[in-house]
Every structure is written in structure tokens, then in C-alpha cells.
Amino acid sequence: MLFKSILPVLLLLNCTVATSAYAYIDPNTGGFFFQTVAPFVYGILGVIVIFWKKITGFVKGLFGSKRDKGSSFSDS
């Protein structure tokens, strides 16, 4: 009975106590990450810039009211 009540406490204590990992992260890891992620981010931004008018026209078409489609201020 005592073992069943102590075991969860020991497992929780084992998970919460931090010890040294003795791990090594190569200094070039950040550069490698930047070189692989940055082109994707810049590519997505480039696509957004190229198709900006189509994107805004689509969004305006979704949220625009129906009476604004046929009339404009310059027509009157």
C-alpha cells in the first residue's frame, strides 16, 4: 500500500527535477536553420506582393455589400 502512494510522487519528482543534459549544439545550427527557413518566408512574401491586388479584390468580394457592387461615387 505504501509503495502505491509513493510511486506517483517519485515519478512526478523525477519529471520535475532538471539535470544537466550534457548535450552539444553546433554553432552553425542557427545559420543552417536560417538558410532553410528564410527562402520559404521570402518566397511566400513575394507571392503575396505579386498577387496583392487579386488577394484584396477577393477579400473585398467576400465582405463587400451587394448594393456597393453596381454603384460608385464617380458614376453620379
C-alpha positions in Angstrom: 0.0 0.0 0.0 2.8 2.4 0.8 4.5 1.6 -2.5 1.4 2.6 -4.5 1.2 6.0 -2.8 4.9 6.8 -3.1 5.4 5.7 -6.7 3.4 8.6 -8.3 5.2 11.1 -6.1 8.6 9.7 -7.1 7.6 9.8 -10.8 6.4 13.4 -10.6 9.6 14.4 -8.8 11.7 12.6 -11.4 9.9 14.6 -14.2 10.2 18.0 -12.5 13.8 17.9 -11.3 16.2 19.4 -14.0 19.6 17.8 -14.5 22.4 18.6 -16.9 21.8 17.2 -20.4 25.5 17.2 -21.5 24.3 18.0 -25.0 26.2 19.8 -27.7 24.6 22.1 -30.2 26.8 23.0 -33.1 27.3 26.8 -33.5 26.4 26.6 -37.2 22.9 25.2 -36.4 21.3 28.6 -36.3 22.8 29.5 -39.7 21.6 26.3 -41.2 18.1 26.9 -39.8 18.1 30.5 -41.2 19.3 29.3 -44.6 16.5 26.8 -44.9 13.6 28.8 -43.4 14.3 32.2 -44.8 13.9 31.3 -48.5 10.4 29.9 -47.8 9.4 33.0 -45.9 10.7 35.3 -48.6 9.0 33.2 -51.2 5.7 33.5 -49.5 6.1 37.2 -49.1 7.0 37.5 -52.8 3.9 35.7 -53.8 1.8 37.9 -51.6 3.3 41.1 -53.1 2.8 39.8 -56.7 -0.8 38.8 -56.2 -1.8 41.6 -53.7 -4.5 43.1 -55.9 -6.1 39.8 -56.6 -6.0 38.9 -52.9 -7.5 42.2 -51.8 -10.2 42.0 -54.6 -11.1 38.5 -53.4 -11.4 39.6 -49.8 -13.4 42.7 -50.7 -15.7 40.5 -52.8 -16.3 38.3 -49.7 -17.1 41.1 -47.3 -18.5 43.8 -49.6 -22.2 44.6 -49.6 -24.3 43.8 -52.6 -25.5 47.3 -53.2 -22.0 48.7 -53.4 -21.1 46.5 -56.5 -23.2 48.3 -59.0 -22.8 51.9 -57.8 -19.8 54.1 -57.3 -19.3 57.7 -56.4 -17.8 58.6 -59.8 -20.9 57.4 -61.7 -23.1 60.2 -60.4 
